[in-house]
Amino acid sequence: MTAEVESAETHWLTSDDLARLLQVKPGTIANWRTSHKGPPFVRIGGFVRYRSDAVRSWIETQPTT
């Protein structure tokens, strides 16, 4: 599979999408991003995006209580 095809199949989330998914405020997502506590992100054309598979992996590594 080429990188072009792989990226076309990747599901990307916006910060608002991620906030809704995790049931937190968008500001929390921004705070996590600037403090390097949240899931990995990329900037595409100046827009922040999160790969859904990376978010899933990040969630699985979070401690549970």
Secondary structure, 3 states (H helix, E strand, C coil): CCHHHHHHHCCEECHHHHHHHHCCCHHHHHHHHHCCCCCCCEEECCEEEEEHHHHHHHHHHCCCC
